[in-house]
Amino acid sequence: MADAMAIANILVDRIKRTYKDDIALVAYYGSYAQGKATALSDLDMFFIPCTEKGFEASFHCML
């Protein structure tokens, strides 16, 4: 399995390229943020849109 934080960085880089003016904040939370992740942990992330395009991104499966 790929490193979850490497995947998070790929997602954030993609958001920066595609939605740089449309998403105000990207964050992760849960076991990775708390330093308690295990092999069964998932990666919990959220974002806060600041434009309609950013809001519409929440309806897509893959940013």
CORZIUR-V199678 format. One record per residue. N is the residue number from 0. RES is the residue in one letter. D_LAST is the distance of its C-alpha to the last C-alpha in Angstrom with 2 decimals. Layout:
# CORZIUR-V199678
N_RES_D_LAST + N_RES_D_LAST
This chain:
# CORZIUR-V199678
0_M_20.43 + 1_A_18.18 + 2_D_18.50 + 3_A_16.12 + 4_M_16.21 + 5_A_15.44 + 6_I_12.22 + 7_A_11.55 + 8_N_12.48 + 9_I_10.21 + 10_L_7.10 + 11_V_9.14 + 12_D_10.12 + 13_R_6.90 + 14_I_6.63 + 15_K_10.31 + 16_R_10.28 + 17_T_8.09 + 18_Y_8.97 + 19_K_12.09 + 20_D_14.36 + 21_D_12.34 + 22_I_11.43 + 23_A_14.68 + 24_L_14.11 + 25_V_11.97 + 26_A_14.27 + 27_Y_15.07 + 28_Y_18.14 + 29_G_20.33 + 30_S_22.21 + 31_Y_20.39 + 32_A_20.93 + 33_Q_24.48 + 34_G_25.22 + 35_K_26.15 + 36_A_23.60 + 37_T_25.20 + 38_A_24.42 + 39_L_23.36 + 40_S_21.01 + 41_D_17.38 + 42_L_14.83 + 43_D_14.56 + 44_M_12.10 + 45_F_11.78 + 46_F_11.10 + 47_I_13.50 + 48_P_12.76 + 49_C_15.63 + 50_T_15.31 + 51_E_14.89 + 52_K_11.77 + 53_G_10.28 + 54_F_11.84 + 55_E_10.56 + 56_A_6.86 + 57_S_8.53 + 58_F_9.56 + 59_H_6.61 + 60_C_6.75 + 61_M_3.78 + 62_L_0.00
